[in-house]
Amino acid sequence: MGRYPPAHDDCIGRKSVSKATIESLPPNRNMATKITVVHCWSAPRSRSTALLYSFEARSNTVALDEPLYRRWLQEKGGGNLGISRPYEEAFLAGIPPADEDAADAWRWQREQQCFNERIYHAVDTLLNNNDNGGIVFAKQMAKFATLFDFESNWESGESKWRDKCHELLLEKNVQLVHCHVLLIRDPVSVLGSWNNSSDVHGSNPHPDEIGITQLLDIYAKAIGGNHAVVVIDSDDLADDPCKSLRDLCSAVNIEYDESMLRWEAGEHECDGPWSKWWYHNVWKSSGWNVGGDND
């Protein structure tokens, strides 16, 4: 089966299609601190959580787990289109289920923040921790793309936190650089792994659930907006993580860090509150191909 999108000059290890998009224009651009926002789009079951953990393992990175998920479920859930989740009510309310450990209430509360607010706090955290900028890695499902404005690189329809972030960038003389990564996988493997979680989603392979076709739309919109786009096959990551991660970092113009190859087994701080329903396999792992299958 062929790769999707079709392989040509944007694929990892080849010539990049465009320069990264610079969000802010600080007064003193030559001396500006740079923060790179990596927007990673994929279908579910494409090893995206393992890649999230790879970036979280870096010392200068804030990792965000599907920060558009709650808004998507607000619009698509409730049984509409057959889309529902066992944690839906708690997720939308920001209140943990009755059987959930009270110590994890903050995970549910955190999801009340919109994507733009999460970006603002991530940028603020990086600036408070060091003067050298850093990276924000946002793991996103392709099906969330209708909620994202690819011209501005912000969540669509929200301006309060976007504007607050712009003010912070100007105040601190920071350039926000946006890059888009398409993490792809053989669709047959995606659907096979998806079916293994049928108790969570009810075996509903609806296009609004899987998001494979949306990857093509994301590719077209990002390229059309002259944004940097990198395509990486998750099978390549699993087969040769060191080379693949080096190539990925080079493609988005960040320094490779060997810490990306390993992480702690079990639950992670960046995990969304839905993680206990979805992340069993990757929680068994402590790195690429170490202790689990990264699925």
Helices and strands as residue ranges (DSSP letters): E 21-22, G 29-31, E 33-42, H 48-56, E 61-65, H 69-76, G 80-82, H 88-93, G 102-104, H 105-110, H 115-129, E 134-141, G 142-147, E 148-149, E 154-155, H 160-172, E 174-184, H 187-195, H 198-201, H 207-210, H 212-224, E 228-233, H 234-239, H 241-251, G 258-261, H 275-278, H 280-284
